[in-house]
Amino acid sequence: MSPLAVILLGSGLMSVIALVGGITVLLPRRRLQALLLPLVALAAGSLLGGALFHMLPEGFAALEPRRAGAWLAAGFSTFLALEQFLHWHHSHRQGPAPEPMALLILLGDGLHNFVGGLGIASTYLIHPAAGVAAWLAAAAHEIPQELGDFGVLVHSGWRPRQALLWNLISALTFPLGALLAWGLRDSLALAPLVLFAAGNFLYIAASDLVPEIKARVAPQEALAAFGWFAVGLLLLLALASG
């Protein structure tokens, strides 16, 4: 399969993940919350593993360390700014939200997916195995994110079909970013994009997902969350070692 075909396939699958939020209207609230904990913990470990074991080594191998660190910091800081100035919260708790917040969530998701597509496709073009690992880490994050975001949209008054449609539309920015990386592959250094996306991965894991895990005060829940976090981390480490 050609690199472009792989990028298109991966981008299409990532966009389809946006439809997973529909199961929130089928599952009881308690069962959904029980499902979200392992998914969030797995996503946190996977995102950290994807950044630390795959994207950072590829980016730092191609750039001078200080320049590489600057791109990593830019990726981290950009998503902090998004949350600060757009009040964008990738919260995985189900709860009411006003209409403006729902729109900002979609805008934030669209920007996040665009940068994700750009960075993951760039990683794949530099090193295919690292790109696949980065895609798996992003997919692990997208599932609990889409579940949470769909719930927020529905609880803010959107019809389920409408929420699914707009979640899918915001996810289509992922293939746009991936195709842009493909189109610029011969005219633009890809390593900075990889590091920028790695900063995004680190920010989401450290700021959004790890606090969700730490909020579990019951010993059994905390142990289960750490176990799923370790599974995500070790899985991405194994892929790097393979």
Secondary structure, 3 states (H helix, E strand, C coil): CCHHHHHHHHHHHHHHHHHHHHHHHCCCHHHHHHHHHHHHHHHHHHHHHHHHHHHHHHHHHHCCHHHHHHHHHHHHHHHHHHHHHHCCCCCCCCCCCCHHHHHHHHHHHHHHHHHHHHHHHHHHHHCHHHHHHHHHHHHHHHHHHHHHHHHHHHHCCCCHHHHHHHHHHHHCHHHHHHHHHHHCCCCCCCHHHHHHHHHHHHHHHHHHHHHHHHCCCCHHHHHHHHHHHHHHHHHHHHHHHC
